Amino acid sequence: MKDALDPERVFALVVGIESYRVSQRWSLPGPAKDADRVADWLTGTAGVPQTNVHVLMSPLDQDRAGAHQPATYEHVSRLLFDELPKCDGDLLWIYWAGHGYVDPKDQLLLPCSNATAQHTRHLNLSAALRWWRSTNVPAGRFRRVVAVSDACRIEARRGSTLKFGTDEPEAGDIDADRRHFVLLAARPGQAAKNDPERQTGQFTNTLLNHLADLSVEKSVENLVGIARAVQMDFQLMKASGEAWQEPEFVIERGWDGSSLFGDCWAEKTDEAGAGPMDAAELDQGAWTELGSLFPEGPLPAYTYDAYRWAFEVTGCAVPPGEVLPADHLLDIVRDLNGRQGTQHSLPLALPFVRYLATRAAEAGASWAANAETWVDSTRKRLRAAPIPAPPDRAAEKPALHVRLWSDDGIRYWTRMWLYQKAFESLWESGEPLELDAVRVALIEQLTARRTHAPSRVEFHVPYELLEEPFEAWQIPWRGNRTKRLGCTYEVVLRCPDERQGLAESPWHRKWAWLKAQGGQHPQAMREVCDGDVSDQLGSLLQESDPPVVVLAEVGDSMIMDTLDAVLDGGVPIAVWRRPADLQEEAAETIRTALAVDAGAFEVRTLPGRLRSAQIKRRSLALMWDDPWRLPERQTLR
């Protein structure tokens, strides 16, 4: 800033919200204390008169509020759009700590303390700043605005029960000479970390460390340097596992009118220095070619992995929720085309399609080569940045497959394979065997592979053998000791013979959906209780792509009826208790025993989680029926 900034002509709105009407679960210890600390800095070292600093506070401890008014929508609107614009000031400083969301336009929505689920009253900070850049503010006043928000930037549509509406102040004509600097605790899609024990936001605490000894004039002059220092602190904390968010500052022009681009003071130029680069988007030619490129049918495997990688490779935060934005590839590309990472010259759609094409080529899909050609030609035409090669797929652990089938329900024909990239036939019985003889033959195969031992044993069994506790089979260990099979290996049961004919289609459909979602989705798992078990349960489970996992929280007498419904519904994965479950275990939910939190989790970790539960002597069984891993009818994917 060319002219000295007089602290007497600086005004501030400081908001800290810990308690919300919408729900006690929204309680957030820390923002009120942070608001106090910011106000103390403004009226202390910064030199701003106390009468110029307006504090709204809704603390969990009402005694902390003192004389401060609560941070309701009415008080925020009165101060921000009525009283403060009438003040004779040069700079407005806005600070807000609390919960935050972003709408589809990446506008920051900050719920007020009196927000409810039915009417989520909020400040649209983006709209408010447009208002303050307009002719609504009297000419000559508040040529500069600094806005700081210590709030999450979670997508509003993830809060499905909230109704934000359109509480937006109407801006007048934009005054291009006004300058705004916005410093945010996180990038879109990221949560802002709060320390409830110290009652402070990690972002606010870091920022105040850099502001502590500065006057308001020095702080405003050096905001870009301060913001970059905060970003560097978070990079170091993130590298050491202490932070996950990435603070961001948003500016259009510097205090002196110099051009800005994103987080930089100078315009970005292309690699040849020819001129400024715009954030690239797909052109009409790309869309025309793309329309006939993608295959019909369900989403390809690893679609979510491709979606996630597109954000990661362009330096952008992955949208929260671990879900795809749409059910069709073209719609997903449209979603990506409306977003941009920090590599502004690379449309997110290009790495997305490249990842899909790479995986499709590995599976021998016919459309893979055309997709690669589309990516290359589109990138060159748009002069987009080079796209790195997608990461290699994680190697699949070797597994020993044991198939049992019977003529009389007493003895079982047995065959064993080893799977590692392909099936290798190991052994088959010359006659039907009793189960104990199968156990001995299994031990022989495991012993023969001590140096390259499989990590998993998969039993392909007829329906009646789902009651056999294979995971509890004893195998020889050190000396004369034995150990439960499920404590040493991941043990899963499979029932592919029950999924033939018309029952095969929903089984394949659900598994394909799981793979397309990257193996995780908030709706992937469903808990079934005794009251849910009925003749219609199978049809209900089959109705849509999810669920793909059933946790059978049912009594012993209902277990087989539940598994029957699982097979009817095409659900490939199920977990249930063995009848031998100890009484104290029965009081613990299956979800707790497997250490599975609510929301999305990586379904592929279930076999490992079950093994951990076995080690803790939890008597659980897992059906893991992968239709793409069948010894005699496996499909290359």
C-alpha positions as CSV (number, residue, x, y, z in Angstrom):
1,M,0.0,0.0,0.0
2,K,1.4,3.4,-1.0
3,D,-0.2,5.5,1.8
4,A,0.3,4.8,5.4
5,L,-2.6,2.9,7.0
6,D,-4.0,4.7,10.1
7,P,-5.2,2.2,12.7
8,E,-8.0,4.6,13.6
9,R,-9.5,4.0,10.1
10,V,-9.4,0.2,10.4
11,F,-12.6,-1.6,11.4
12,A,-13.1,-5.3,12.1
13,L,-15.8,-8.0,12.4
14,V,-14.6,-10.9,14.4
15,V,-16.8,-14.0,14.7
16,G,-16.2,-17.2,16.7
17,I,-18.9,-19.9,16.8
18,E,-18.7,-23.0,19.0
19,S,-22.3,-23.8,19.7
20,Y,-24.9,-24.2,16.9
21,R,-28.7,-24.7,17.2
22,V,-28.7,-27.3,14.4
23,S,-27.2,-30.0,16.6
24,Q,-25.0,-30.7,19.7
25,R,-22.8,-32.8,17.3
26,W,-21.8,-29.5,15.7
27,S,-20.1,-28.3,19.0
28,L,-16.7,-27.1,18.2
29,P,-14.4,-26.0,21.2
30,G,-11.9,-23.4,20.1
31,P,-13.4,-20.7,17.7
32,A,-14.6,-18.5,20.6
33,K,-11.1,-18.5,22.1
34,D,-9.6,-17.9,18.7
35,A,-11.9,-14.9,18.1
36,D,-10.8,-13.5,21.5
37,R,-7.1,-13.9,20.5
38,V,-7.6,-12.2,17.1
39,A,-9.5,-9.3,18.7
40,D,-6.7,-9.0,21.3
41,W,-4.1,-8.8,18.5
42,L,-6.2,-6.2,16.6
43,T,-6.7,-4.0,19.7
44,G,-3.2,-4.6,21.1
45,T,-0.1,-4.8,18.9
46,A,-2.1,-3.9,15.7
47,G,-3.3,-0.7,17.3
48,V,-6.9,-0.7,16.2
49,P,-9.2,1.1,18.6
50,Q,-11.5,-1.2,20.6
51,T,-14.6,0.7,19.5
52,N,-13.7,-0.3,15.9
53,V,-13.6,-4.0,16.6
54,H,-17.0,-5.8,16.6
55,V,-17.0,-9.3,18.1
56,L,-19.8,-11.8,17.8
57,M,-19.4,-15.0,19.8
58,S,-21.4,-18.1,20.5
59,P,-19.2,-20.1,22.9
60,L,-20.0,-23.5,24.4
61,D,-19.3,-21.9,27.8
62,Q,-21.8,-18.9,27.9
63,D,-19.7,-17.2,30.5
64,R,-17.0,-16.6,27.9
65,A,-19.3,-14.5,25.8
66,G,-19.4,-11.7,28.3
67,A,-20.8,-8.6,26.7
68,H,-20.4,-10.0,23.2
69,Q,-23.6,-10.6,21.2
70,P,-24.2,-14.1,19.7
71,A,-23.2,-14.8,16.2
72,T,-26.7,-15.1,14.8
73,Y,-27.6,-14.4,11.2
74,E,-29.4,-11.3,12.2
75,H,-26.4,-9.8,14.1
76,V,-23.9,-10.7,11.4
77,S,-26.1,-9.1,8.7
78,R,-26.8,-6.0,10.8
79,L,-23.1,-5.4,11.4
80,L,-21.7,-6.4,8.0
81,F,-24.3,-4.8,5.7
82,D,-25.8,-2.0,7.7
83,E,-23.5,-0.6,10.5
84,L,-20.0,-1.1,9.2
85,P,-20.5,0.3,5.7
86,K,-21.6,3.6,7.3
87,C,-18.3,3.9,9.2
88,D,-15.6,6.1,7.8
89,G,-12.8,3.6,7.3
90,D,-10.1,2.6,4.9
91,L,-9.8,-1.1,5.6
92,L,-12.2,-3.7,6.9
93,W,-10.8,-6.9,8.6
94,I,-13.1,-9.9,8.7
95,Y,-12.3,-13.0,10.8
96,W,-14.6,-16.0,11.0
97,A,-14.0,-19.3,12.9
98,G,-16.5,-22.1,12.9
99,H,-17.9,-24.6,10.5
100,G,-17.8,-24.1,6.8
101,Y,-19.1,-25.5,3.5
102,V,-18.6,-24.7,-0.2
103,D,-21.4,-24.7,-2.8
104,P,-21.1,-26.0,-6.4
105,K,-19.6,-22.6,-7.3
106,D,-16.9,-22.9,-4.6
107,Q,-18.5,-20.1,-2.6
108,L,-17.8,-20.3,1.1
109,L,-20.9,-20.8,3.2
110,L,-20.4,-20.1,6.9
111,P,-23.4,-21.3,9.1
112,C,-24.4,-18.9,11.8
113,S,-25.1,-19.9,15.4
114,N,-28.9,-20.0,14.8
115,A,-28.7,-22.3,11.8
116,T,-31.0,-25.3,11.7
117,A,-31.2,-28.3,9.4
118,Q,-34.4,-26.9,7.9
119,H,-33.1,-23.4,7.5
120,T,-29.3,-23.3,7.6
121,R,-28.9,-19.5,8.0
122,H,-25.4,-18.6,6.9
123,L,-23.0,-16.0,5.6
124,N,-22.1,-16.5,2.0
125,L,-18.6,-15.0,2.4
126,S,-18.0,-15.0,-1.4
127,A,-21.2,-13.1,-2.0
128,A,-20.5,-10.7,0.9
129,L,-17.1,-9.8,-0.5
130,R,-18.7,-9.1,-3.9
131,W,-21.1,-6.8,-2.0
132,W,-18.2,-5.0,-0.4
133,R,-16.5,-4.5,-3.8
134,S,-19.6,-2.9,-5.2
135,T,-21.0,0.6,-5.2
136,N,-23.1,-0.5,-2.1
137,V,-20.2,0.8,-0.1
138,P,-20.0,4.7,-0.2
139,A,-17.3,6.0,-2.5
140,G,-13.9,6.6,-0.8
141,R,-14.5,4.2,2.1
142,F,-13.1,0.8,2.7
143,R,-10.9,0.6,-0.4
144,R,-9.3,-2.5,1.1
145,V,-10.9,-5.6,2.7
146,V,-9.0,-8.5,4.4
147,A,-11.1,-11.6,5.1
148,V,-9.7,-14.6,7.1
149,S,-11.7,-17.8,7.6
150,D,-10.7,-20.7,9.8
151,A,-13.4,-23.1,8.6
152,C,-13.7,-26.2,6.6
153,R,-14.5,-26.1,2.9
154,I,-16.5,-29.2,2.7
155,E,-19.0,-29.5,-0.2
156,A,-22.4,-28.5,0.9
157,R,-24.1,-31.3,-0.9
158,R,-22.4,-33.7,1.5
159,G,-24.4,-32.2,4.3
160,S,-27.5,-33.8,2.8
161,T,-29.9,-32.8,5.6
162,L,-28.9,-29.1,5.5
163,K,-30.9,-26.5,3.6
164,F,-28.7,-23.5,2.9
165,G,-31.0,-21.7,0.5
166,T,-29.8,-18.5,-1.1
167,D,-29.0,-16.0,1.6
168,E,-27.0,-13.8,-0.6
169,P,-26.7,-10.0,-0.4
170,E,-27.3,-8.2,-3.7
171,A,-24.2,-6.5,-4.9
172,G,-24.3,-3.2,-6.8
173,D,-21.9,-2.4,-9.7
174,I,-18.4,-3.7,-9.1
175,D,-15.8,-1.0,-8.3
176,A,-12.6,-2.3,-9.9
177,D,-10.4,0.0,-7.7
178,R,-11.3,-1.9,-4.5
179,R,-8.8,-4.5,-3.4
180,H,-9.6,-7.7,-1.4
181,F,-7.3,-10.3,0.1
182,V,-8.9,-13.5,1.3
183,L,-7.0,-16.0,3.4
184,L,-8.6,-19.4,3.9
185,A,-7.7,-22.3,6.2
186,A,-8.1,-25.0,3.6
187,R,-8.5,-25.7,-0.1
188,P,-11.9,-26.7,-1.5
189,G,-12.9,-30.2,-0.2
190,Q,-10.6,-30.0,2.8
191,A,-11.4,-29.9,6.5
192,A,-9.7,-27.4,8.8
193,K,-8.2,-29.1,11.8
194,N,-9.3,-28.0,15.3
195,D,-7.5,-28.8,18.5
196,P,-10.3,-29.3,21.1
197,E,-7.8,-29.8,24.0
198,R,-6.0,-26.5,23.4
199,Q,-9.2,-25.0,22.1
200,T,-7.7,-23.5,19.0
201,G,-7.8,-23.9,15.3
202,Q,-4.5,-25.1,13.8
203,F,-4.7,-22.4,11.1
204,T,-5.5,-19.5,13.5
205,N,-2.8,-20.5,15.9
206,T,-0.2,-20.7,13.0
207,L,-1.4,-17.3,11.6
208,L,-1.2,-15.5,14.9
209,N,2.3,-16.7,15.4
210,H,3.2,-14.6,12.3
211,L,1.0,-11.6,13.2
212,A,2.0,-11.4,16.9
213,D,4.6,-8.6,16.7
214,L,3.2,-6.7,13.7
215,S,1.2,-3.5,13.6
216,V,-1.9,-3.5,11.4
217,E,0.0,-1.5,8.7
218,K,2.9,-4.0,8.6
219,S,0.7,-7.0,8.6
220,V,-1.4,-5.7,5.7
221,E,1.6,-4.6,3.7
222,N,3.1,-8.1,4.1
223,L,0.0,-10.3,3.8
224,V,1.3,-12.3,0.8
225,G,4.6,-13.0,2.6
226,I,2.7,-13.9,5.8
227,A,0.3,-16.2,3.8
228,R,3.2,-18.0,2.1
229,A,4.9,-18.4,5.5
230,V,1.7,-20.0,6.9
231,Q,1.5,-22.3,3.8
232,M,5.1,-23.3,4.3
233,D,4.4,-24.1,8.0
234,F,1.6,-26.3,6.9
235,Q,3.7,-28.1,4.3
236,L,6.2,-29.0,7.0
237,M,3.4,-30.1,9.4
238,K,1.8,-32.1,6.6
239,A,5.1,-33.9,5.8
240,S,5.4,-34.9,9.5
241,G,1.8,-36.1,9.7
242,E,0.7,-33.2,12.0
243,A,-1.6,-31.5,9.5
244,W,-3.8,-32.4,6.5
245,Q,-5.1,-29.0,5.2
246,E,-3.5,-26.6,2.8
247,P,-4.3,-22.9,3.5
248,E,-5.0,-20.8,0.4
249,F,-5.1,-17.1,-0.3
250,V,-7.3,-15.7,-3.0
251,I,-6.4,-12.3,-4.6
252,E,-7.1,-10.6,-7.9
253,R,-4.8,-7.6,-7.7
254,G,-2.2,-6.4,-5.3
255,W,-2.6,-3.3,-3.1
256,D,-0.6,-1.4,-5.8
257,G,-2.9,-2.6,-8.6
258,S,-0.4,-5.2,-10.0
259,S,-1.9,-8.2,-11.8
260,L,-2.3,-11.4,-9.8
261,F,-2.9,-15.0,-10.8
262,G,-4.1,-17.5,-8.1
263,D,-1.6,-17.5,-5.3
264,C,1.1,-15.5,-7.2
265,W,1.8,-11.8,-7.7
266,A,2.9,-12.0,-11.3
267,E,1.0,-13.4,-14.3
268,K,1.8,-17.0,-15.2
269,T,3.2,-17.5,-18.7
270,D,3.5,-20.6,-20.8
271,E,6.7,-22.6,-21.0
272,A,8.0,-20.5,-23.8
273,G,7.2,-17.3,-22.0
274,A,4.9,-16.3,-24.8
275,G,2.1,-15.0,-22.7
276,P,-0.4,-15.7,-20.0
277,M,-2.0,-19.1,-19.7
278,D,-5.7,-19.4,-19.0
279,A,-7.1,-22.3,-16.9
280,A,-7.7,-24.9,-19.7
281,E,-11.0,-26.5,-20.3
282,L,-12.1,-29.1,-22.9
283,D,-13.0,-27.6,-26.2
284,Q,-16.0,-28.6,-28.4
285,G,-13.8,-30.9,-30.5
286,A,-12.8,-32.8,-27.3
287,W,-16.5,-33.2,-26.3
288,T,-17.6,-34.4,-29.7
289,E,-14.9,-37.1,-29.8
290,L,-15.5,-38.1,-26.2
291,G,-19.2,-38.7,-26.8
292,S,-18.5,-41.8,-28.9
293,L,-15.4,-43.0,-27.0
294,F,-16.7,-44.4,-23.7
295,P,-18.2,-47.9,-23.6
296,E,-21.8,-48.6,-22.8
297,G,-22.8,-50.2,-19.6
298,P,-21.7,-49.8,-16.0
299,L,-18.7,-47.7,-15.0
300,P,-15.3,-49.4,-15.7
301,A,-13.3,-50.8,-12.8
302,Y,-11.2,-48.2,-11.0
303,T,-13.3,-45.3,-12.1
304,Y,-13.0,-43.7,-8.6
305,D,-9.3,-44.3,-8.5
306,A,-9.0,-42.4,-11.8
307,Y,-11.2,-39.6,-10.4
308,R,-9.1,-39.3,-7.3
309,W,-5.8,-39.4,-9.2
310,A,-6.9,-36.6,-11.5
311,F,-7.1,-34.3,-8.4
312,E,-3.9,-35.6,-6.9
313,V,-1.8,-35.2,-10.1
314,T,-3.0,-31.6,-10.6
315,G,-2.3,-30.6,-7.0
316,C,-6.0,-30.2,-5.9
317,A,-7.7,-31.5,-2.8
318,V,-9.9,-34.6,-3.5
319,P,-13.6,-33.8,-2.9
320,P,-14.7,-35.3,0.5
321,G,-17.0,-38.2,0.9
322,E,-15.0,-40.8,-1.2
323,V,-17.8,-40.9,-3.8
324,L,-18.1,-40.3,-7.5
325,P,-20.1,-37.3,-8.6
326,A,-22.2,-39.2,-11.2
327,D,-23.0,-42.7,-12.5
328,H,-21.9,-42.1,-16.1
329,L,-18.4,-41.3,-17.4
330,L,-19.5,-38.3,-19.4
331,D,-21.2,-36.8,-16.4
332,I,-18.0,-37.4,-14.3
333,V,-16.0,-35.6,-17.0
334,R,-18.4,-32.7,-16.9
335,D,-17.9,-32.5,-13.1
336,L,-14.1,-32.5,-13.6
337,N,-14.2,-29.9,-16.4
338,G,-15.8,-27.5,-13.9
339,R,-12.9,-27.8,-11.5
340,Q,-9.3,-26.9,-11.6
341,G,-6.2,-28.0,-9.7
342,T,-3.1,-25.9,-9.1
343,Q,-1.8,-26.8,-12.6
344,H,-4.1,-24.4,-14.4
345,S,-2.9,-25.5,-17.8
346,L,-4.1,-29.1,-17.3
347,P,-7.8,-29.9,-17.4
348,L,-8.7,-32.5,-14.8
349,A,-10.5,-34.5,-17.4
350,L,-7.3,-35.5,-19.2
351,P,-5.5,-37.4,-16.3
352,F,-8.9,-39.0,-15.5
353,V,-9.3,-40.5,-19.0
354,R,-5.6,-41.4,-19.2
355,Y,-5.9,-43.4,-15.9
356,L,-9.0,-45.2,-17.2
357,A,-7.3,-45.9,-20.6
358,T,-4.2,-47.4,-18.9
359,R,-6.3,-49.7,-16.8
360,A,-8.5,-50.7,-19.8
361,A,-5.4,-51.5,-21.8
362,E,-4.2,-53.8,-19.1
363,A,-7.5,-55.6,-19.3
364,G,-7.4,-55.7,-23.1
365,A,-10.4,-53.5,-23.6
366,S,-10.9,-52.4,-27.2
367,W,-11.6,-48.8,-26.4
368,A,-8.3,-48.2,-24.5
369,A,-6.2,-47.2,-27.6
370,N,-8.8,-44.7,-28.8
371,A,-8.9,-43.2,-25.3
372,E,-5.1,-42.8,-25.3
373,T,-5.3,-41.1,-28.7
374,W,-8.0,-38.8,-27.5
375,V,-5.9,-37.7,-24.5
376,D,-2.8,-37.1,-26.6
377,S,-4.6,-35.1,-29.4
378,T,-6.6,-33.1,-26.9
379,R,-3.6,-32.2,-24.8
380,K,-1.6,-31.0,-27.8
381,R,-4.5,-29.0,-29.2
382,L,-5.1,-27.3,-25.8
383,R,-1.4,-26.8,-25.2
384,A,-2.0,-28.5,-21.9
385,A,0.8,-29.6,-19.6
386,P,2.3,-33.1,-19.9
387,I,0.5,-35.9,-18.0
388,P,2.6,-38.3,-16.0
389,A,2.0,-42.0,-16.2
390,P,-0.6,-43.4,-13.8
391,P,0.8,-45.3,-10.8
392,D,1.2,-49.1,-11.1
393,R,-1.5,-51.1,-9.6
394,A,-0.6,-52.6,-6.2
395,A,0.4,-56.2,-6.6
396,E,-2.3,-58.7,-5.5
397,K,-1.2,-61.0,-2.7
398,P,-1.0,-64.7,-3.5
399,A,-3.9,-66.8,-2.3
400,L,-4.6,-70.5,-2.0
401,H,-8.0,-71.5,-3.3
402,V,-9.6,-74.7,-2.0
403,R,-12.7,-76.0,-3.8
404,L,-15.0,-78.5,-2.1
405,W,-18.0,-80.3,-3.7
406,S,-19.8,-83.4,-2.5
407,D,-22.0,-86.2,-3.8
408,D,-23.3,-87.2,-0.4
409,G,-22.8,-84.2,1.9
410,I,-20.3,-86.2,4.0
411,R,-17.2,-86.5,2.0
412,Y,-15.9,-83.9,-0.5
413,W,-14.0,-83.9,-3.7
414,T,-11.2,-81.4,-3.3
415,R,-9.0,-79.3,-5.6
416,M,-6.5,-76.6,-4.8
417,W,-5.0,-73.8,-6.9
418,L,-2.5,-71.0,-6.2
419,Y,-3.5,-67.6,-7.5
420,Q,-0.7,-65.0,-8.2
421,K,-1.5,-63.1,-11.4
422,A,-2.9,-66.4,-12.8
423,F,-4.3,-69.6,-11.4
424,E,-1.9,-72.5,-11.0
425,S,-3.4,-75.9,-10.3
426,L,-1.6,-77.5,-7.3
427,W,-3.5,-80.6,-6.2
428,E,-6.7,-82.6,-6.4
429,S,-8.0,-85.5,-4.5
430,G,-8.5,-88.9,-6.2
431,E,-11.5,-89.6,-4.1
432,P,-14.0,-87.7,-1.8
433,L,-12.4,-86.8,1.6
434,E,-13.7,-86.1,5.0
435,L,-13.1,-82.6,6.2
436,D,-10.3,-83.6,8.5
437,A,-8.5,-85.1,5.5
438,V,-9.0,-81.9,3.6
439,R,-7.4,-80.0,6.5
440,V,-4.3,-82.4,6.3
441,A,-4.0,-81.9,2.6
442,L,-4.3,-78.1,3.0
443,I,-1.5,-78.2,5.7
444,E,0.7,-80.1,3.2
445,Q,0.2,-77.4,0.5
446,L,0.9,-74.6,3.0
447,T,4.0,-76.3,4.3
448,A,5.4,-76.9,0.8
449,R,5.2,-73.1,0.2
450,R,6.9,-71.8,3.3
451,T,9.2,-69.5,1.4
452,H,6.5,-68.1,-0.8
453,A,3.5,-68.6,1.4
454,P,0.1,-67.3,0.4
455,S,-1.4,-64.6,2.6
456,R,-5.0,-65.8,2.1
457,V,-6.9,-69.1,2.0
458,E,-10.2,-69.0,0.1
459,F,-12.6,-71.9,0.5
460,H,-15.1,-72.4,-2.3
461,V,-17.8,-74.4,-0.6
462,P,-21.4,-75.6,-1.0
463,Y,-24.1,-73.7,0.9
464,E,-24.2,-76.1,3.8
465,L,-20.5,-75.7,4.6
466,L,-20.9,-72.0,5.3
467,E,-21.5,-73.3,8.9
468,E,-18.1,-75.0,9.0
469,P,-15.6,-72.8,11.0
470,F,-12.7,-73.2,8.6
471,E,-11.0,-70.2,10.2
472,A,-10.8,-72.2,13.5
473,W,-9.1,-75.2,11.9
474,Q,-5.9,-76.0,13.8
475,I,-2.6,-76.1,11.9
476,P,0.8,-77.2,13.3
477,W,3.0,-74.4,14.6
478,R,6.3,-74.3,16.6
479,G,7.1,-77.5,18.4
480,N,4.0,-79.5,19.3
481,R,1.8,-76.3,19.3
482,T,-1.0,-75.6,17.0
483,K,-2.6,-72.4,15.9
484,R,-5.9,-71.3,14.4
485,L,-5.8,-71.0,10.6
486,G,-7.5,-67.6,10.8
487,C,-4.8,-66.2,13.1
488,T,-2.1,-66.9,10.5
489,Y,-3.9,-66.4,7.2
490,E,-6.8,-64.3,5.9
491,V,-9.5,-66.9,5.7
492,V,-12.6,-66.2,3.5
493,L,-15.5,-68.4,2.4
494,R,-17.0,-68.4,-1.1
495,C,-20.2,-69.9,-2.5
496,P,-20.0,-69.4,-6.3
497,D,-22.1,-72.5,-7.1
498,E,-25.1,-70.8,-5.4
499,R,-24.8,-67.8,-7.8
500,Q,-25.3,-69.5,-11.2
501,G,-28.1,-68.9,-13.7
502,L,-30.1,-65.7,-13.2
503,A,-28.6,-65.1,-9.7
504,E,-25.2,-64.5,-11.4
505,S,-26.1,-61.1,-12.9
506,P,-26.7,-59.1,-9.7
507,W,-23.6,-60.6,-8.1
508,H,-21.4,-59.4,-11.0
509,R,-23.2,-56.0,-11.1
510,K,-22.6,-55.3,-7.4
511,W,-18.9,-56.3,-7.6
512,A,-18.4,-54.2,-10.7
513,W,-20.0,-51.2,-8.9
514,L,-17.6,-51.7,-5.9
515,K,-14.6,-51.8,-8.1
516,A,-15.7,-48.7,-10.0
517,Q,-16.1,-46.9,-6.7
518,G,-12.5,-47.6,-5.8
519,G,-13.5,-50.2,-3.3
520,Q,-15.1,-47.7,-0.9
521,H,-18.4,-45.9,-0.6
522,P,-20.6,-44.7,2.3
523,Q,-23.4,-46.9,1.1
524,A,-21.3,-50.0,0.4
525,M,-22.1,-51.6,3.8
526,R,-25.4,-52.5,5.4
527,E,-26.1,-53.9,8.9
528,V,-28.9,-56.4,9.0
529,C,-30.7,-57.2,12.3
530,D,-33.2,-59.9,13.3
531,G,-36.1,-57.6,12.5
532,D,-34.8,-57.1,8.9
533,V,-34.8,-60.8,8.1
534,S,-37.9,-61.7,5.9
535,D,-38.8,-63.3,2.7
536,Q,-38.3,-59.9,0.9
537,L,-34.8,-59.3,2.3
538,G,-33.1,-60.8,-0.7
539,S,-35.1,-58.7,-3.2
540,L,-34.4,-55.6,-1.1
541,L,-30.6,-56.3,-1.1
542,Q,-30.7,-56.9,-4.9
543,E,-32.7,-53.7,-5.7
544,S,-29.7,-51.4,-6.3
545,D,-25.9,-51.6,-6.7
546,P,-25.2,-51.0,-3.0
547,P,-24.9,-52.7,-0.6
548,V,-22.0,-55.0,-1.4
549,V,-21.3,-55.8,2.2
550,V,-23.8,-57.1,4.8
551,L,-22.9,-57.2,8.5
552,A,-25.3,-59.9,9.9
553,E,-26.1,-58.6,13.4
554,V,-28.5,-61.5,13.9
555,G,-29.0,-64.3,16.4
556,D,-27.8,-67.8,15.8
557,S,-31.2,-69.0,14.5
558,M,-31.3,-66.2,11.9
559,I,-27.7,-66.7,10.5
560,M,-28.5,-69.1,7.6
561,D,-31.7,-67.2,6.7
562,T,-29.6,-64.0,6.4
563,L,-26.9,-65.7,4.3
564,D,-29.7,-67.1,2.1
565,A,-30.9,-63.6,1.5
566,V,-27.3,-62.4,0.9
567,L,-27.0,-65.0,-1.9
568,D,-30.4,-64.2,-3.3
569,G,-29.6,-60.5,-3.4
570,G,-26.3,-61.0,-5.2
571,V,-24.4,-59.4,-2.3
572,P,-20.8,-60.6,-2.6
573,I,-19.5,-60.0,0.9
574,A,-21.0,-60.8,4.3
575,V,-19.7,-61.0,7.9
576,W,-21.5,-63.0,10.7
577,R,-20.8,-64.4,14.1
578,R,-20.1,-68.1,14.6
579,P,-22.5,-69.8,17.1
580,A,-19.5,-70.4,19.4
581,D,-19.2,-66.6,19.9
582,L,-18.5,-65.8,23.5
583,Q,-21.1,-64.0,25.5
584,E,-19.0,-60.9,26.1
585,E,-18.3,-60.8,22.3
586,A,-22.0,-60.8,21.5
587,A,-22.4,-57.4,23.3
588,E,-19.8,-56.0,20.9
589,T,-21.1,-55.1,17.4
590,I,-19.4,-56.6,14.4
591,R,-18.5,-53.1,13.2
592,T,-16.6,-52.5,16.5
593,A,-14.9,-55.9,16.3
594,L,-13.7,-55.1,12.8
595,A,-12.7,-51.5,13.8
596,V,-14.9,-50.2,10.9
597,D,-16.0,-46.6,11.4
598,A,-19.2,-45.2,10.0
599,G,-19.0,-43.8,6.5
600,A,-16.8,-44.9,3.6
601,F,-14.0,-47.4,4.3
602,E,-11.8,-49.6,2.1
603,V,-13.7,-52.7,1.7
604,R,-10.6,-54.6,0.5
605,T,-9.3,-54.3,4.1
606,L,-12.0,-56.6,5.5
607,P,-10.1,-59.9,5.2
608,G,-7.2,-58.3,7.1
609,R,-9.5,-56.8,9.7
610,L,-11.2,-60.2,10.2
611,R,-7.8,-61.8,10.8
612,S,-7.0,-59.2,13.4
613,A,-10.4,-60.0,15.0
614,Q,-9.5,-63.7,15.0
615,I,-6.2,-63.0,16.8
616,K,-8.3,-61.2,19.4
617,R,-10.5,-64.3,19.7
618,R,-13.5,-62.9,18.0
619,S,-15.4,-65.7,16.3
620,L,-16.4,-64.1,13.1
621,A,-16.8,-65.5,9.5
622,L,-16.4,-63.7,6.2
623,M,-17.9,-64.5,2.9
624,W,-15.8,-62.9,0.2
625,D,-17.1,-63.9,-3.2
626,D,-15.1,-62.2,-6.0
627,P,-16.7,-63.2,-9.3
628,W,-13.5,-62.1,-11.1
629,R,-11.3,-64.6,-9.2
630,L,-12.7,-68.0,-10.1
631,P,-10.3,-70.9,-10.9
632,E,-12.2,-72.3,-13.9
633,R,-14.1,-69.2,-15.2
634,Q,-12.0,-66.2,-14.2
635,T,-12.4,-63.1,-16.3
636,L,-9.4,-60.9,-17.2
637,R,-10.2,-57.4,-15.9
